Amino acid sequence: MIIWLNGTHGAGKTTTSALLQQLLPDAQVLDAEKVGEVLMDIKPGLPATDNFQHWDPWRPLVVETARRVLEYTGGTLVMPMTVLVESYWREISNGLAGHGIPIQHFVLHADQETLRNRIQNDKDLGPSTFRFAYLEPYAEAARTWLHNEAEVIDTADITPDQAAQQIADSVLGR
Protein backbone atom coordinates (compact mmCIF):
# COMPACT_ATOMS: atom_id res chain seq x y z
CA MET A 1 0.00 0.00 0.00
CA ILE A 2 1.01 3.59 -0.56
CA ILE A 3 0.07 6.45 1.71
CA TRP A 4 0.48 9.60 -0.37
CA LEU A 5 0.85 12.82 1.60
CA ASN A 6 -0.04 15.74 -0.65
CA GLY A 7 -0.32 19.44 0.10
CA THR A 8 1.76 22.46 -0.63
CA HIS A 9 5.08 23.54 0.84
CA GLY A 10 4.80 24.31 4.54
CA ALA A 11 1.87 21.96 5.15
CA GLY A 12 4.06 19.48 7.05
CA LYS A 13 4.46 16.56 4.63
CA THR A 14 8.11 15.75 5.33
CA THR A 15 7.82 16.00 9.10
CA THR A 16 4.53 14.10 9.19
CA SER A 17 5.81 11.33 6.91
CA ALA A 18 8.72 10.57 9.26
CA LEU A 19 6.39 10.48 12.26
CA LEU A 20 3.82 8.37 10.41
CA GLN A 21 6.47 5.86 9.41
CA GLN A 22 7.12 5.23 13.11
CA LEU A 23 3.42 4.54 13.77
CA LEU A 24 2.90 1.95 11.03
CA PRO A 25 4.43 -1.51 11.02
CA ASP A 26 6.63 -2.23 8.00
CA ALA A 27 6.41 1.34 6.69
CA GLN A 28 9.12 3.17 4.79
CA VAL A 29 9.29 6.70 3.40
CA LEU A 30 9.94 7.23 -0.31
CA ASP A 31 10.25 10.86 -1.35
CA ALA A 32 9.32 11.16 -5.04
CA GLU A 33 11.30 14.40 -5.17
CA LYS A 34 14.44 12.24 -5.33
CA VAL A 35 13.23 10.92 -8.70
CA GLY A 36 13.05 14.53 -9.87
CA GLU A 37 16.56 15.16 -8.56
CA VAL A 38 17.86 12.27 -10.67
CA LEU A 39 16.29 13.85 -13.75
CA MET A 40 17.72 17.26 -12.85
CA ASP A 41 21.22 15.72 -12.79
CA ILE A 42 21.05 14.57 -16.43
CA LYS A 43 23.75 16.34 -18.46
CA PRO A 44 23.63 18.44 -20.54
CA GLY A 45 20.12 18.66 -19.17
CA LEU A 46 16.49 18.09 -20.06
CA PRO A 47 14.38 20.90 -21.54
CA ALA A 48 14.12 23.94 -19.26
CA THR A 49 11.19 23.93 -16.83
CA ASP A 50 10.31 25.49 -13.50
CA ASN A 51 9.24 22.12 -12.06
CA PHE A 52 10.60 18.63 -12.77
CA GLN A 53 7.04 17.24 -12.57
CA HIS A 54 6.50 18.72 -16.05
CA TRP A 55 9.08 16.36 -17.54
CA ASP A 56 7.22 13.41 -19.04
CA PRO A 57 9.56 10.75 -17.56
CA TRP A 58 9.00 11.88 -13.95
CA ARG A 59 5.50 10.47 -13.45
CA PRO A 60 6.06 6.95 -14.83
CA LEU A 61 9.42 6.81 -13.04
CA VAL A 62 7.67 7.60 -9.75
CA VAL A 63 5.19 4.79 -10.42
CA GLU A 64 7.92 2.33 -11.39
CA THR A 65 10.16 3.28 -8.46
CA ALA A 66 7.32 2.86 -5.96
CA ARG A 67 6.26 -0.44 -7.54
CA ARG A 68 9.79 -1.84 -7.46
CA VAL A 69 10.44 -0.72 -3.89
CA LEU A 70 7.17 -2.27 -2.71
CA GLU A 71 7.94 -5.45 -4.63
CA TYR A 72 11.31 -5.61 -2.88
CA THR A 73 10.31 -4.56 0.64
CA GLY A 74 6.60 -5.21 0.97
CA GLY A 75 4.76 -3.24 3.62
CA THR A 76 3.70 0.35 3.22
CA LEU A 77 5.34 3.24 1.43
CA VAL A 78 4.68 6.70 2.80
CA MET A 79 5.21 9.15 -0.05
CA PRO A 80 5.31 12.88 0.79
CA MET A 81 4.98 14.80 -2.47
CA THR A 82 3.10 17.82 -3.67
CA VAL A 83 1.14 17.09 -6.86
CA LEU A 84 -1.12 19.98 -7.85
CA VAL A 85 -1.74 19.19 -11.51
CA GLU A 86 -4.77 16.93 -11.72
CA SER A 87 -3.65 15.11 -14.87
CA TYR A 88 -0.31 14.33 -13.20
CA TRP A 89 -2.09 12.92 -10.15
CA ARG A 90 -4.30 10.78 -12.41
CA GLU A 91 -1.28 9.47 -14.30
CA ILE A 92 0.47 8.48 -11.07
CA SER A 93 -2.56 7.09 -9.25
CA ASN A 94 -3.80 5.19 -12.32
CA GLY A 95 -0.30 3.83 -12.92
CA LEU A 96 -0.08 2.52 -9.37
CA ALA A 97 -3.63 1.12 -9.53
CA GLY A 98 -2.70 -0.61 -12.79
CA HIS A 99 -0.10 -2.55 -10.81
CA GLY A 100 -2.67 -3.42 -8.15
CA ILE A 101 -1.13 -1.06 -5.58
CA PRO A 102 -3.74 0.53 -3.30
CA ILE A 103 -3.26 4.20 -2.46
CA GLN A 104 -4.59 6.17 0.46
CA HIS A 105 -4.33 9.82 -0.48
CA PHE A 106 -4.16 12.50 2.20
CA VAL A 107 -3.85 16.24 1.80
CA LEU A 108 -2.16 18.11 4.60
CA HIS A 109 -3.91 21.45 4.52
CA ALA A 110 -3.44 24.80 6.22
CA ASP A 111 -4.87 28.20 5.47
CA GLN A 112 -2.80 30.62 3.39
CA GLU A 113 -1.74 32.77 6.36
CA THR A 114 -0.46 29.75 8.28
CA LEU A 115 1.42 28.49 5.22
CA ARG A 116 3.00 31.92 4.60
CA ASN A 117 4.14 32.10 8.23
CA ARG A 118 5.61 28.60 8.11
CA ILE A 119 7.51 29.28 4.89
CA GLN A 120 8.71 32.69 6.07
CA ASN A 121 9.94 31.31 9.40
CA ASP A 122 11.31 27.93 8.27
CA LYS A 123 14.47 27.46 10.32
CA ASP A 124 15.95 24.87 7.93
CA LEU A 125 15.17 26.30 4.48
CA GLY A 126 14.45 29.93 5.30
CA PRO A 127 12.01 31.98 3.23
CA SER A 128 11.74 30.59 -0.29
CA THR A 129 10.39 32.30 -3.39
CA PHE A 130 9.87 28.85 -4.94
CA ARG A 131 7.74 27.69 -2.02
CA PHE A 132 5.73 30.93 -1.90
CA ALA A 133 5.02 30.58 -5.63
CA TYR A 134 3.03 27.38 -5.02
CA LEU A 135 0.56 28.85 -2.52
CA GLU A 136 -1.92 30.07 -5.14
CA PRO A 137 -1.67 26.95 -7.36
CA TYR A 138 -2.33 24.88 -4.21
CA ALA A 139 -5.37 27.00 -3.33
CA GLU A 140 -6.68 26.58 -6.88
CA ALA A 141 -6.12 22.79 -6.85
CA ALA A 142 -7.78 22.56 -3.42
CA ARG A 143 -10.85 24.44 -4.70
CA THR A 144 -11.18 22.56 -7.97
CA TRP A 145 -10.18 18.92 -7.47
CA LEU A 146 -7.56 18.06 -4.85
CA HIS A 147 -9.72 18.11 -1.72
CA ASN A 148 -12.28 15.89 -3.48
CA GLU A 149 -9.60 13.27 -4.19
CA ALA A 150 -8.21 12.79 -0.71
CA GLU A 151 -8.83 12.79 3.00
CA VAL A 152 -7.99 16.33 4.13
CA ILE A 153 -6.09 16.81 7.40
CA ASP A 154 -6.10 20.44 8.54
CA THR A 155 -2.66 21.02 10.07
CA ALA A 156 -3.15 24.68 11.02
CA ASP A 157 -3.96 23.98 14.66
CA ILE A 158 -2.44 20.54 15.27
CA THR A 159 1.09 19.28 15.71
CA PRO A 160 2.80 17.03 13.17
CA ASP A 161 2.50 14.21 15.76
CA GLN A 162 -1.25 14.70 15.85
CA ALA A 163 -1.48 14.78 12.05
CA ALA A 164 0.52 11.55 11.82
CA GLN A 165 -1.73 9.92 14.43
CA GLN A 166 -4.89 10.96 12.53
CA ILE A 167 -3.51 9.44 9.34
CA ALA A 168 -2.39 6.25 11.09
CA ASP A 169 -5.82 5.91 12.71
CA SER A 170 -7.50 6.33 9.32
CA VAL A 171 -5.20 3.84 7.61
CA LEU A 172 -5.58 1.28 10.40
CA GLY A 173 -9.36 1.77 10.56
CA ARG A 174 -9.50 3.13 14.09
C-alpha positions as CSV (number, residue, x, y, z in Angstrom):
1,M,0.0,0.0,0.0
2,I,1.0,3.6,-0.6
3,I,0.1,6.5,1.7
4,W,0.5,9.6,-0.4
5,L,0.9,12.8,1.6
6,N,0.0,15.7,-0.6
7,G,-0.3,19.4,0.1
8,T,1.8,22.5,-0.6
9,H,5.1,23.5,0.8
10,G,4.8,24.3,4.5
11,A,1.9,22.0,5.2
12,G,4.1,19.5,7.0
13,K,4.5,16.6,4.6
14,T,8.1,15.8,5.3
15,T,7.8,16.0,9.1
16,T,4.5,14.1,9.2
17,S,5.8,11.3,6.9
18,A,8.7,10.6,9.3
19,L,6.4,10.5,12.3
20,L,3.8,8.4,10.4
21,Q,6.5,5.9,9.4
22,Q,7.1,5.2,13.1
23,L,3.4,4.5,13.8
24,L,2.9,2.0,11.0
25,P,4.4,-1.5,11.0
26,D,6.6,-2.2,8.0
27,A,6.4,1.3,6.7
28,Q,9.1,3.2,4.8
29,V,9.3,6.7,3.4
30,L,9.9,7.2,-0.3
31,D,10.3,10.9,-1.3
32,A,9.3,11.2,-5.0
33,E,11.3,14.4,-5.2
34,K,14.4,12.2,-5.3
35,V,13.2,10.9,-8.7
36,G,13.0,14.5,-9.9
37,E,16.6,15.2,-8.6
38,V,17.9,12.3,-10.7
39,L,16.3,13.8,-13.8
40,M,17.7,17.3,-12.9
41,D,21.2,15.7,-12.8
42,I,21.1,14.6,-16.4
43,K,23.7,16.3,-18.5
44,P,23.6,18.4,-20.5
45,G,20.1,18.7,-19.2
46,L,16.5,18.1,-20.1
47,P,14.4,20.9,-21.5
48,A,14.1,23.9,-19.3
49,T,11.2,23.9,-16.8
50,D,10.3,25.5,-13.5
51,N,9.2,22.1,-12.1
52,F,10.6,18.6,-12.8
53,Q,7.0,17.2,-12.6
54,H,6.5,18.7,-16.0
55,W,9.1,16.4,-17.5
56,D,7.2,13.4,-19.0
57,P,9.6,10.8,-17.6
58,W,9.0,11.9,-14.0
59,R,5.5,10.5,-13.4
60,P,6.1,7.0,-14.8
61,L,9.4,6.8,-13.0
62,V,7.7,7.6,-9.7
63,V,5.2,4.8,-10.4
64,E,7.9,2.3,-11.4
65,T,10.2,3.3,-8.5
66,A,7.3,2.9,-6.0
67,R,6.3,-0.4,-7.5
68,R,9.8,-1.8,-7.5
69,V,10.4,-0.7,-3.9
70,L,7.2,-2.3,-2.7
71,E,7.9,-5.5,-4.6
72,Y,11.3,-5.6,-2.9
73,T,10.3,-4.6,0.6
74,G,6.6,-5.2,1.0
75,G,4.8,-3.2,3.6
76,T,3.7,0.4,3.2
77,L,5.3,3.2,1.4
78,V,4.7,6.7,2.8
79,M,5.2,9.2,-0.1
80,P,5.3,12.9,0.8
81,M,5.0,14.8,-2.5
82,T,3.1,17.8,-3.7
83,V,1.1,17.1,-6.9
84,L,-1.1,20.0,-7.8
85,V,-1.7,19.2,-11.5
86,E,-4.8,16.9,-11.7
87,S,-3.6,15.1,-14.9
88,Y,-0.3,14.3,-13.2
89,W,-2.1,12.9,-10.2
90,R,-4.3,10.8,-12.4
91,E,-1.3,9.5,-14.3
92,I,0.5,8.5,-11.1
93,S,-2.6,7.1,-9.2
94,N,-3.8,5.2,-12.3
95,G,-0.3,3.8,-12.9
96,L,-0.1,2.5,-9.4
97,A,-3.6,1.1,-9.5
98,G,-2.7,-0.6,-12.8
99,H,-0.1,-2.5,-10.8
100,G,-2.7,-3.4,-8.1
101,I,-1.1,-1.1,-5.6
102,P,-3.7,0.5,-3.3
103,I,-3.3,4.2,-2.5
104,Q,-4.6,6.2,0.5
105,H,-4.3,9.8,-0.5
106,F,-4.2,12.5,2.2
107,V,-3.9,16.2,1.8
108,L,-2.2,18.1,4.6
109,H,-3.9,21.4,4.5
110,A,-3.4,24.8,6.2
111,D,-4.9,28.2,5.5
112,Q,-2.8,30.6,3.4
113,E,-1.7,32.8,6.4
114,T,-0.5,29.8,8.3
115,L,1.4,28.5,5.2
116,R,3.0,31.9,4.6
117,N,4.1,32.1,8.2
118,R,5.6,28.6,8.1
119,I,7.5,29.3,4.9
120,Q,8.7,32.7,6.1
121,N,9.9,31.3,9.4
122,D,11.3,27.9,8.3
123,K,14.5,27.5,10.3
124,D,15.9,24.9,7.9
125,L,15.2,26.3,4.5
126,G,14.5,29.9,5.3
127,P,12.0,32.0,3.2
128,S,11.7,30.6,-0.3
129,T,10.4,32.3,-3.4
130,F,9.9,28.8,-4.9
131,R,7.7,27.7,-2.0
132,F,5.7,30.9,-1.9
133,A,5.0,30.6,-5.6
134,Y,3.0,27.4,-5.0
135,L,0.6,28.9,-2.5
136,E,-1.9,30.1,-5.1
137,P,-1.7,26.9,-7.4
138,Y,-2.3,24.9,-4.2
139,A,-5.4,27.0,-3.3
140,E,-6.7,26.6,-6.9
141,A,-6.1,22.8,-6.9
142,A,-7.8,22.6,-3.4
143,R,-10.8,24.4,-4.7
144,T,-11.2,22.6,-8.0
145,W,-10.2,18.9,-7.5
146,L,-7.6,18.1,-4.9
147,H,-9.7,18.1,-1.7
148,N,-12.3,15.9,-3.5
149,E,-9.6,13.3,-4.2
150,A,-8.2,12.8,-0.7
151,E,-8.8,12.8,3.0
152,V,-8.0,16.3,4.1
153,I,-6.1,16.8,7.4
154,D,-6.1,20.4,8.5
155,T,-2.7,21.0,10.1
156,A,-3.2,24.7,11.0
157,D,-4.0,24.0,14.7
158,I,-2.4,20.5,15.3
159,T,1.1,19.3,15.7
160,P,2.8,17.0,13.2
161,D,2.5,14.2,15.8
162,Q,-1.3,14.7,15.9
163,A,-1.5,14.8,12.0
164,A,0.5,11.5,11.8
165,Q,-1.7,9.9,14.4
166,Q,-4.9,11.0,12.5
167,I,-3.5,9.4,9.3
168,A,-2.4,6.2,11.1
169,D,-5.8,5.9,12.7
170,S,-7.5,6.3,9.3
171,V,-5.2,3.8,7.6
172,L,-5.6,1.3,10.4
173,G,-9.4,1.8,10.6
174,R,-9.5,3.1,14.1
